[in-house]
Amino acid sequence: MEKREFLYEGKAKKLYGTDDPTQVVVEYKDHLTAFNAQKKATMGGKGRLNNLISAHLFEKLRDRGIPVHFERILDDVHQLVKKVVIFPLEVVVRNITTGSLCKRLGIREGMELPRPLVEFYYKEDALDDPLILEDHALLFGWATREELDTIKALALRVNDELREIFSGLGIILVDFKLEFGRDMEGNLLLADEISPDTCRFWDRSTGDRLDKDRFRKDLGDVLGAYEEIWRRLSGGAGR
């Protein structure tokens, strides 16, 4: 698959066109950002790890019947995906209290929720991606009722599958962010990435953070945490 014209650059990825108008190439960057890109860094090897982790998890989810934009991995930092129009929504699924939820509501960190909490955020960097009600998405035309219901149901399915995968690896899936889009044929697909950039992972035995919180909170050894996630997912075999 030939990588052609540059299409878009985000905080952690670049998109390129291909010789197929229904597919694009995603290039994972070594950039790290937090707090809506107010904190930035570069970490050599991070792009490779996120590419490998995301590809692995998309394959697992696809095998379990969840529709994904992922097609196949191309090399260490590139993967081929279906071209989608992304909904201007970020979907956050929370299993344990931490992060902005604790700050917003004044609750303690580490409470296991009796059921997963699904939150919607409006994807707009200039507004710091504000938390919204489902009615906001409906009234402002960001998604239909049917789309929101499908997105929420898929997000909860993803949560069930990922919790099972990571539980077997001694990792607690604390929370994570998803994005969805429609492909050229109108199919609603899980898109973006699933990685330590977009998920919070806690080691079940030690409580160690194995995700981007190590960068947010200046805990050190960020790359080591990402490497540990990939080591467990790949069974130590690498790729």
C-alpha positions as a Markdown table, in Angstrom:
| # | Residue | x | y | z |
|---|---|---|---|---|
| 1 | Met | 0.0 | 0.0 | 0.0 |
| 2 | Glu | 1.5 | 3.3 | -1.1 |
| 3 | Lys | 1.5 | 6.2 | 1.3 |
| 4 | Arg | 0.6 | 9.3 | -0.7 |
| 5 | Glu | -0.5 | 12.8 | 0.0 |
| 6 | Phe | -0.5 | 14.2 | 3.6 |
| 7 | Leu | -4.0 | 14.8 | 4.9 |
| 8 | Tyr | -3.9 | 15.7 | 8.6 |
| 9 | Glu | -1.7 | 16.0 | 11.6 |
| 10 | Gly | -3.0 | 15.6 | 15.2 |
| 11 | Lys | -1.2 | 15.5 | 18.5 |
| 12 | Ala | 0.0 | 11.9 | 18.2 |
| 13 | Lys | -0.7 | 10.8 | 14.6 |
| 14 | Lys | -0.5 | 11.9 | 11.0 |
| 15 | Leu | -2.8 | 10.7 | 8.2 |
| 16 | Tyr | -1.9 | 10.1 | 4.6 |
| 17 | Gly | -4.0 | 9.2 | 1.5 |
| 18 | Thr | -3.4 | 6.0 | -0.4 |
| 19 | Asp | -4.2 | 4.7 | -3.9 |
| 20 | Asp | -7.6 | 3.6 | -2.5 |
| 21 | Pro | -9.9 | 6.5 | -1.7 |
| 22 | Thr | -11.6 | 4.4 | 1.0 |
| 23 | Gln | -8.4 | 3.8 | 3.0 |
| 24 | Val | -5.8 | 6.0 | 4.7 |
| 25 | Val | -2.4 | 5.4 | 6.3 |
| 26 | Val | -2.0 | 6.3 | 10.0 |
| 27 | Glu | 1.5 | 7.3 | 11.1 |
| 28 | Tyr | 2.1 | 7.2 | 14.9 |
| 29 | Lys | 4.4 | 9.9 | 16.2 |
| 30 | Asp | 6.8 | 10.0 | 19.1 |
| 31 | His | 5.1 | 13.1 | 20.6 |
| 32 | Leu | 3.5 | 13.2 | 24.0 |
| 33 | Thr | 1.0 | 15.8 | 25.0 |
| 34 | Ala | -1.1 | 16.4 | 28.1 |
| 35 | Phe | -3.6 | 18.9 | 29.4 |
| 36 | Asn | -4.8 | 19.8 | 25.9 |
| 37 | Ala | -1.2 | 20.0 | 24.6 |
| 38 | Gln | -0.2 | 22.5 | 27.2 |
| 39 | Lys | 2.5 | 20.0 | 28.3 |
| 40 | Lys | 4.6 | 18.5 | 25.5 |
| 41 | Ala | 7.5 | 16.1 | 25.0 |
| 42 | Thr | 9.0 | 13.7 | 22.5 |
| 43 | Met | 9.8 | 10.1 | 23.5 |
| 44 | Gly | 11.7 | 8.0 | 21.1 |
| 45 | Gly | 9.9 | 4.6 | 20.5 |
| 46 | Lys | 6.6 | 5.8 | 21.8 |
| 47 | Gly | 5.0 | 5.9 | 18.3 |
| 48 | Arg | 6.1 | 2.3 | 17.6 |
| 49 | Leu | 4.6 | 1.0 | 20.9 |
| 50 | Asn | 1.3 | 2.8 | 20.4 |
| 51 | Asn | 1.1 | 1.5 | 16.9 |
| 52 | Leu | 1.8 | -2.1 | 18.0 |
| 53 | Ile | -0.6 | -1.9 | 21.0 |
| 54 | Ser | -3.4 | -0.3 | 19.0 |
| 55 | Ala | -3.1 | -2.8 | 16.1 |
| 56 | His | -3.1 | -5.7 | 18.5 |
| 57 | Leu | -6.2 | -4.5 | 20.4 |
| 58 | Phe | -8.1 | -3.6 | 17.2 |
| 59 | Glu | -7.5 | -7.1 | 15.9 |
| 60 | Lys | -8.7 | -8.6 | 19.2 |
| 61 | Leu | -11.9 | -6.4 | 19.1 |
| 62 | Arg | -12.5 | -7.1 | 15.5 |
| 63 | Asp | -12.2 | -10.9 | 16.1 |
| 64 | Arg | -14.8 | -10.5 | 18.9 |
| 65 | Gly | -17.3 | -8.8 | 16.5 |
| 66 | Ile | -16.8 | -5.1 | 17.1 |
| 67 | Pro | -16.7 | -3.1 | 13.9 |
| 68 | Val | -13.3 | -1.2 | 13.7 |
| 69 | His | -11.6 | 1.0 | 11.1 |
| 70 | Phe | -8.4 | -0.9 | 11.4 |
| 71 | Glu | -7.3 | -3.0 | 8.4 |
| 72 | Arg | -3.7 | -4.1 | 9.0 |
| 73 | Ile | -0.4 | -3.0 | 10.4 |
| 74 | Leu | 2.2 | -1.9 | 7.8 |
| 75 | Asp | 5.4 | -1.5 | 9.8 |
| 76 | Asp | 6.6 | -0.2 | 13.1 |
| 77 | Val | 4.8 | 3.1 | 13.0 |
| 78 | His | 2.2 | 2.8 | 10.2 |
| 79 | Gln | -1.1 | 1.0 | 9.9 |
| 80 | Leu | -3.8 | 1.0 | 7.2 |
| 81 | Val | -7.3 | 1.9 | 8.2 |
| 82 | Lys | -10.6 | 2.6 | 6.6 |
| 83 | Lys | -11.2 | 6.3 | 5.9 |
| 84 | Val | -13.9 | 7.6 | 8.3 |
| 85 | Val | -15.6 | 10.8 | 9.1 |
| 86 | Ile | -15.2 | 11.2 | 12.9 |
| 87 | Phe | -18.1 | 12.2 | 15.1 |
| 88 | Pro | -17.1 | 15.4 | 17.0 |
| 89 | Leu | -17.4 | 13.4 | 20.2 |
| 90 | Glu | -15.0 | 11.7 | 22.6 |
| 91 | Val | -16.5 | 8.8 | 24.5 |
| 92 | Val | -15.0 | 8.1 | 27.9 |
| 93 | Val | -15.8 | 4.9 | 29.8 |
| 94 | Arg | -14.9 | 4.9 | 33.5 |
| 95 | Asn | -14.6 | 1.8 | 35.8 |
| 96 | Ile | -12.7 | 3.4 | 38.7 |
| 97 | Thr | -12.7 | 7.0 | 39.8 |
| 98 | Thr | -9.6 | 9.1 | 39.0 |
| 99 | Gly | -8.5 | 12.1 | 36.9 |
| 100 | Ser | -11.0 | 14.8 | 35.9 |
| 101 | Leu | -13.9 | 13.0 | 37.4 |
| 102 | Cys | -12.5 | 13.3 | 40.9 |
| 103 | Lys | -11.5 | 16.9 | 40.4 |
| 104 | Arg | -14.9 | 17.8 | 39.0 |
| 105 | Leu | -17.0 | 16.1 | 41.6 |
| 106 | Gly | -14.7 | 16.2 | 44.6 |
| 107 | Ile | -14.7 | 12.4 | 45.1 |
| 108 | Arg | -11.8 | 10.3 | 46.2 |
| 109 | Glu | -9.6 | 8.4 | 43.7 |
| 110 | Gly | -9.7 | 4.7 | 43.4 |
| 111 | Met | -13.5 | 4.0 | 44.0 |
| 112 | Glu | -14.7 | 1.0 | 41.9 |
| 113 | Leu | -18.0 | 2.0 | 40.2 |
| 114 | Pro | -21.0 | -0.3 | 40.5 |
| 115 | Arg | -21.3 | -0.1 | 36.7 |
| 116 | Pro | -19.3 | 1.6 | 34.0 |
| 117 | Leu | -19.9 | 5.3 | 33.6 |
| 118 | Val | -20.1 | 6.6 | 30.0 |
| 119 | Glu | -19.4 | 10.3 | 29.4 |
| 120 | Phe | -19.5 | 12.3 | 26.2 |
| 121 | Tyr | -17.2 | 15.2 | 25.5 |
| 122 | Tyr | -17.3 | 17.7 | 22.6 |
| 123 | Lys | -14.2 | 17.4 | 20.5 |
| 124 | Glu | -13.0 | 20.9 | 20.3 |
| 125 | Asp | -9.5 | 21.8 | 21.3 |
| 126 | Ala | -10.2 | 25.5 | 21.6 |
| 127 | Leu | -12.8 | 24.7 | 24.3 |
| 128 | Asp | -10.7 | 22.0 | 26.1 |
| 129 | Asp | -13.1 | 19.3 | 24.9 |
| 130 | Pro | -15.9 | 20.1 | 27.4 |
| 131 | Leu | -18.1 | 17.5 | 29.0 |
| 132 | Ile | -21.6 | 17.5 | 27.4 |
| 133 | Leu | -25.0 | 16.0 | 27.8 |
| 134 | Glu | -26.4 | 13.6 | 25.2 |
| 135 | Asp | -29.0 | 16.3 | 24.5 |
| 136 | His | -26.2 | 18.7 | 23.4 |
| 137 | Ala | -25.1 | 16.2 | 20.8 |
| 138 | Leu | -28.7 | 15.7 | 19.6 |
| 139 | Leu | -29.8 | 19.3 | 19.6 |
| 140 | Phe | -26.6 | 20.6 | 17.9 |
| 141 | Gly | -26.6 | 17.8 | 15.3 |
| 142 | Trp | -23.4 | 16.1 | 16.3 |
| 143 | Ala | -25.1 | 12.7 | 16.3 |
| 144 | Thr | -28.6 | 11.3 | 16.0 |
| 145 | Arg | -30.4 | 9.3 | 18.8 |
| 146 | Glu | -29.7 | 6.1 | 16.9 |
| 147 | Glu | -26.0 | 6.9 | 16.5 |
| 148 | Leu | -25.6 | 7.8 | 20.2 |
| 149 | Asp | -27.3 | 4.6 | 21.3 |
| 150 | Thr | -25.1 | 2.6 | 19.0 |
| 151 | Ile | -22.0 | 4.4 | 20.1 |
| 152 | Lys | -22.8 | 3.9 | 23.8 |
| 153 | Ala | -23.6 | 0.2 | 23.3 |
| 154 | Leu | -20.3 | -0.3 | 21.4 |
| 155 | Ala | -18.3 | 1.6 | 24.0 |
| 156 | Leu | -19.7 | -0.7 | 26.7 |
| 157 | Arg | -18.9 | -3.8 | 24.6 |
| 158 | Val | -15.4 | -2.5 | 24.1 |
| 159 | Asn | -15.1 | -2.0 | 27.9 |
| 160 | Asp | -16.2 | -5.6 | 28.6 |
| 161 | Glu | -13.7 | -7.0 | 26.1 |
| 162 | Leu | -10.8 | -4.9 | 27.1 |
| 163 | Arg | -11.4 | -5.6 | 30.8 |
| 164 | Glu | -11.3 | -9.3 | 30.1 |
| 165 | Ile | -8.1 | -9.0 | 28.0 |
| 166 | Phe | -6.3 | -6.9 | 30.6 |
| 167 | Ser | -7.5 | -8.7 | 33.6 |
| 168 | Gly | -5.8 | -11.8 | 32.3 |
| 169 | Leu | -2.6 | -9.8 | 32.2 |
| 170 | Gly | -2.7 | -8.6 | 35.7 |
| 171 | Ile | -3.8 | -5.1 | 34.7 |
| 172 | Ile | -6.8 | -3.0 | 35.8 |
| 173 | Leu | -8.5 | -1.0 | 33.0 |
| 174 | Val | -9.4 | 2.1 | 34.9 |
| 175 | Asp | -10.9 | 4.2 | 32.1 |
| 176 | Phe | -10.3 | 5.0 | 28.5 |
| 177 | Lys | -11.3 | 7.3 | 25.6 |
| 178 | Leu | -12.8 | 6.2 | 22.3 |
| 179 | Glu | -13.7 | 7.9 | 19.0 |
| 180 | Phe | -16.1 | 6.7 | 16.4 |
| 181 | Gly | -16.7 | 7.5 | 12.7 |
| 182 | Arg | -18.6 | 6.5 | 9.6 |
| 183 | Asp | -16.8 | 5.0 | 6.6 |
| 184 | Met | -17.5 | 5.7 | 3.0 |
| 185 | Glu | -20.3 | 3.2 | 3.0 |
| 186 | Gly | -22.0 | 4.7 | 6.1 |
| 187 | Asn | -20.9 | 2.0 | 8.5 |
| 188 | Leu | -20.4 | 3.2 | 12.1 |
| 189 | Leu | -16.9 | 2.1 | 13.2 |
| 190 | Leu | -14.6 | 2.3 | 16.2 |
| 191 | Ala | -11.7 | 4.5 | 15.1 |
| 192 | Asp | -8.7 | 6.5 | 16.4 |
| 193 | Glu | -6.5 | 4.4 | 18.7 |
| 194 | Ile | -6.4 | 2.3 | 21.9 |
| 195 | Ser | -3.2 | 2.7 | 23.7 |
| 196 | Pro | -1.6 | 4.0 | 26.9 |
| 197 | Asp | -2.2 | 7.4 | 25.5 |
| 198 | Thr | -5.9 | 6.9 | 25.6 |
| 199 | Cys | -6.4 | 4.4 | 28.4 |
| 200 | Arg | -5.5 | 4.3 | 32.1 |
| 201 | Phe | -3.9 | 1.1 | 33.2 |
| 202 | Trp | -3.0 | 0.2 | 36.8 |
| 203 | Asp | -0.9 | -2.9 | 37.7 |
| 204 | Arg | -3.2 | -5.1 | 39.8 |
| 205 | Ser | -0.4 | -6.1 | 42.2 |
| 206 | Thr | 1.5 | -2.9 | 42.7 |
| 207 | Gly | -0.9 | -0.1 | 41.7 |
| 208 | Asp | 1.7 | 1.3 | 39.4 |
| 209 | Arg | 0.5 | 3.5 | 36.5 |
| 210 | Leu | 1.2 | 2.0 | 33.1 |
| 211 | Asp | 0.0 | 4.8 | 30.9 |
| 212 | Lys | 0.3 | 8.5 | 30.1 |
| 213 | Asp | -0.4 | 9.5 | 33.7 |
| 214 | Arg | 3.3 | 8.8 | 34.2 |
| 215 | Phe | 3.9 | 11.8 | 31.9 |
| 216 | Arg | 1.0 | 13.9 | 33.3 |
| 217 | Lys | 2.1 | 13.5 | 36.9 |
| 218 | Asp | 5.9 | 13.5 | 36.3 |
| 219 | Leu | 6.2 | 9.9 | 37.6 |
| 220 | Gly | 9.1 | 9.0 | 35.3 |
| 221 | Asp | 9.8 | 6.0 | 33.1 |
| 222 | Val | 7.0 | 6.7 | 30.7 |
| 223 | Leu | 8.5 | 4.6 | 27.9 |
| 224 | Gly | 9.0 | 1.7 | 30.4 |
| 225 | Ala | 5.3 | 1.7 | 31.2 |
| 226 | Tyr | 4.3 | 1.6 | 27.5 |
| 227 | Glu | 6.9 | -1.2 | 27.0 |
| 228 | Glu | 5.4 | -3.2 | 29.9 |
| 229 | Ile | 1.9 | -3.0 | 28.4 |
| 230 | Trp | 3.2 | -4.3 | 25.0 |
| 231 | Arg | 5.3 | -7.0 | 26.7 |
| 232 | Arg | 2.2 | -8.4 | 28.5 |
| 233 | Leu | 0.0 | -8.1 | 25.4 |
| 234 | Ser | 2.5 | -9.8 | 23.1 |
| 235 | Gly | 3.4 | -12.5 | 25.7 |
| 236 | Gly | 7.0 | -11.1 | 25.8 |
| 237 | Ala | 7.5 | -11.9 | 22.1 |
| 238 | Gly | 7.6 | -8.4 | 20.8 |
| 239 | Arg | 7.1 | -7.8 | 17.1 |
